[in-house]
Amino acid sequence: MSKGKWFTIAAILLLVIAIPFVGCGGKSSEEKVPLPAYGQPEPETSSPSPSPTSPPSNASTLTMLSIAEGTVMVKRANTDAWVPAEAGMTLDEDDTIKTAEGGRALITFFEGSTIELEPGTEVRVIELGLTPDTGSTTVKLGQSIGRSISRVKKLTDSSSVYEVQTPTGVGAVRGSTMLVDVGPNGETIIRNLGGHVSVIFQGVEYPIPEFMQIIIPSDGSSLIGPVSILSRIEITPVAASVRAGEKTTFTAQGFDTENNPVNGLTYVWACNDATAGSIDPASGEFTAGSTVGSFPDAVSASAAGVAGFASVIVTPGLPTQIRVETEADGSGNVVPSQTLQSGDSLTAYAIARDAYGNFVENAAAQWSLVNITGAVSEEDLLPGPDGKSAVFKACGVGSASIHAAQGSLNPVNSGEIMVTAGPLDHIKVSPASAAMISGATQIFTAEGYDQCGNLLSGLSFAWSCTDRAAGAMLNPATGTFVAGYVAGTYENIIRVTSGDVTAFASVVVTAPAVIPSFGGGPAPTPTPTEEPQPEAVLTSIVVMPAEAEVEVGGVVGFSAQGYDQFGNPMSGLTFTWECLDEGAGSIESGTGEFTAGYTAGSFPNVIKASADGISGFASVIITPSEIAQVRVETAPDGTGEVVPSQELGAGEPLTVYAVARDAYGNFIENISASWWVQPMDDDYWYDEYPLNAIPMIMGYDDPWFLQVSEDSKSAVFFGYGMVTITIWAGLEGLDSVPSGTITVVPGALSYIQITPSEAWPKTGDVVQFSAQGYDQFGNPISGLTFTWECLDEAAGSIDPVTGLFTAGYDPGEYVNVIQVTSGGVSAFASVYVAPGPQ
């Protein structure tokens, strides 16, 4: 024993397996004494009294050995014999204890510390001592093989020592939990399970941060580490469903490489997607954001350089409002202010949403019209049988808003729905029948109405008489009619027209009471007035056909007929032809032969025929020719363009359409086509896929895929890595026009990596930290601006711009003390400051 130690400390061996132990009252103690599980604190148990047959060296400084299970052997100092442990057996310096396979033991030392020996472990007591004048203690053990776990009471005296020596190094403890693992070849692993642990190697002491380990190879040539003992962190729940704006709490548990739980860790919580919500970095209490959705790996818990992840599903909150919207599935908007023609209809849906506007359901509601004006009626709104929708039938001219109500939910009405008169549906002639004396005049009037009976204004009417015996229409514009001199009843001979709608009236003509004599000869047919009939004057020209449909580049002939003021056709007229829009085509001015241009479309009243200052008009519809090419475009209805060259963020979808056009570029249809992709840095074309052959085209080694629609008329491109491609669509025998160049660039910042993630400077040393940002797919993002911060002044200081860290002068373990931030995303690194030169 060392000089200054004034007595020998003994250890008492207490056997509890297969050896009856009789305590007070004679109760048998055959049940095993359980050892604490790896990573768990040692349970508090009362120490058994030593056997009276084997008194310790000093009863006031008692050290004991408890055998928990299996076979335990002891070899006394200066002997070669191994003997089974017996109840009350003492241990002195140079005694050796070993556990067989399946055996476990626990030594409790005089100063309160313990060491647990797992199966297959051999430990020798090198030195036990107590200095009475200072109270300092010494416990030195030698471990040649196996695994031990030491739990040491805090050593308040700087001279106190607790060491476990191995063939390659020494593990020292000052109030903590230390695991020592010695392999058959002498390789040593020393772990800090909490507190202050260090390794003494080649005369130099190296601190081990909490939950880290140092490995000493069997040749004792070097140290490896410190490295984390953590293998993984599990978060509970692994996926949490939480309503928007509400809270839930996550918990974490760390495990080592042998799947043992590691307790005592301090976790730093982070939410990696600000849209998902936020989390208390210390407690793990998560507050959901306002946006509904699934957020994979949105929550992380970090400790000792290891992170675990959990997902969040944000669901809608409780409904607070009910809106009148355009779609039943919540994909629409509040029905906007708009104008409907009488006869039109509009379907609205009662949509329940939470306080953040998230869709909850298409709800049953009570429907009504509010703010009604004009001839709009409550009866114009027809609720559906389930109350989830209503149809507004526009009829009377006026306005209203659509209102849906459910309980205490806040209603949001539609915009103002204005109802205007619809198109002309029918004409009323007044009088419907006129009784007239020959030579008398009658003014007929007309009114036009839509299908709901709303009176239309601003209409132009054309009048004519279809039977010359009845009389004549003096003015086709005003409806002034003069009766003839042939008595009779003339049904529906007064004709009025507006657009393509016609109505009729009848006339009953009677002869005058006295018929003038003309010398015994027959009476001449009277004229409508005493004045002679006016001379026929060209009044209108009708062009035929009124509307011609012709293919681009095609030819069609027009003809014209002139009419006088009485609606009678006129002959001998010479017409001059003109095309009023060069885009429509051209026409021979003397013959009326029209040649269509090369732009498909509708050209109303573009053909003009003129004679004697009167003109008539006709319309042309130019149709595309046959399909000549398939283009990859931005819209399915031909209103778009070839998809232009562009940069696309990783993960951002790009929807494209196969559009068939003729040789002149006129839109024909959104067509089912074959799709393929051409990477710009690859000579290989991803082969042409037949129609509907596959639902998805993927690059073999490229981070992209093309999702083809079920009808093969469109596709959605997604890029996940840095790639440049063009997208093609086509049909056999037709030209193909691909998209422009699509270059995938990094997406939004998702996470940051710090280098190094852990640093072990000595006091006053300088460490350069650097950071790299990545999107959610691991693509590095350039051009980011980082802000650095040291979260504990005791650890040191860091330049907020450059990341240059200067260690402080307070040695210690500073977990996640370095923080770097960019765009609301942060990452952390740890610093373990060791004492510098004295």
Secondary structure by P-SEA (a helix, b strand, c coil): ccccccbbbbbbbbbcccbbbbcccccccccccccccccccccbbbbbbcccccccccccccccccccccbbbbbcccccccccccccccccccbbbbbccccccccccccbbbbbbccbbbbbbccccccccccbbbbbbbbcbbbbbbbbcccccccbbbbbbcccbbbbbccbbbbbbbccccbbbbbccccbbbbbcccbbbbbccccbbbbccccccccccccccccccccccbbbbcccbbbbbbbbbbccccccccbbbbbbbbcccccccccccccccccccccccccccbbbbccccccbbbbbbcccccccccccccccccccccccccccccbbbbbbbbbbccccccccbbbbbbbccccccccccccccccccccbbbbbbcccccbbbbbbccccbbbbccbbbbcccccccccccccbbbbcccbbbbbbbbbbccccccccbbbbbbbbcccccccccccccbbbbbccccccccccccccccccccbbbbbbbbccbbbbcccccccccccccccccccccccccccccbbbbcccbbbbbbbcccccccccccbbbbbbbbcccccccccccccbbbbccccccccccbbbbccccccbbbbbbbbccccccccccccccccccccbbbbcccbbbbbbbbbbccccccccccccccccccccccccccccccccccbbbbccccbbbbbcccccbbbbbbcccccbbbbbbcccbbbbbccbbbbccccccccccccccccccccbbbbbbbbbbccccccccbbbbbbbbcccccccccccccbbbbccccccccccbbbbccccccbbbbbbccccc
